[in-house]
Amino acid sequence: MADREAQECCGKITDRSEEERKKLIHRLNRIEGQIRGIRKMVEKDAYCPDILVQSAAVNAAVNAFNRDLIASHIRGCVVRDLREGREEVLDELVATLQKLMK
């Protein structure tokens, strides 16, 4: 609740359906589990290429999370804001995409 209040003070929140929220959290939980697995591999002195393969899997999972989230943002927030005449959302979207593509 505190996070939502912090977002509301800035005027920007995204209302997600319970289904979408659960899907995103499920993906994040899986990513978190993958990170814990990598940490255990390092603690057990696993072979470097094995760790790197797992690290690449985490990167792919984060990228998939980002793709889903940006698609949802475009279909929801961006479309809504454009319909309401708030074209500055396009500049924000471009800036966000540029950060993701670094």
Secondary structure, DSSP 8 states (H G I E B T S, - for coil): -HHHHHHHHHT------HHHHHHHHHHHHHHHHHHHHHHHHHHTT--HHHHHHHHHHHHHHHHHHHHHHHHHHIIIIIHHHHHTT-THHHHHHHHHHHHHT-
